[in-house]
Amino acid sequence: MRRVTFSIPWPLSAKETRDILSFVFQVTLVSYLGLYLIENLRPGFVTFFYNLDSFLWAAIITGVLSSVWPAIVPESKKLLSKPTWKDFVWMGLLAIGTVAVVWYKTSSVGWLVRVIAPLSGLIVLGLSLLVYYDRDDDPESSE
């Protein structure tokens, strides 16, 4: 039996398509989260003009497409440098910002906000440290 292959003419290479899908996913996700934060801080400010569900669906679709797109292993692995003090400052600011937002949004809980907000900041700090120190190109882990 003969195998039939079907291909759509596409002017970009697989790496370029993967980069574009990854960038579009990042832009739609950050846009959705930013607009959602604005909508939570001032209800009706965004949804009066625009439906947030379209950004959510765009982020979901581009995220799925960028995750199922075939990976190019040699080119997609980039060596990461060790984090500098600037990276730690940004991680700290992100954690402090998370504590501030969670404190503002859960202030009606009462005394429990003193537990929830710092824990959420520690979680964000811990996850950002894990992202920096979780390296797949470690030669010891491949054995």
Secondary structure by P-SEA (a helix, b strand, c coil): cbbbbbbccccccaaaaaaaaaaaaaaaaaaaaaaaaaaaaccccccccccaaaaaaaaaaaaaaaaaccccccccbbbbccccaaaaaaaaaaaaaaaaaaaaaacccccccccaaaaaaaaaaaaaaaaaacccccccccc
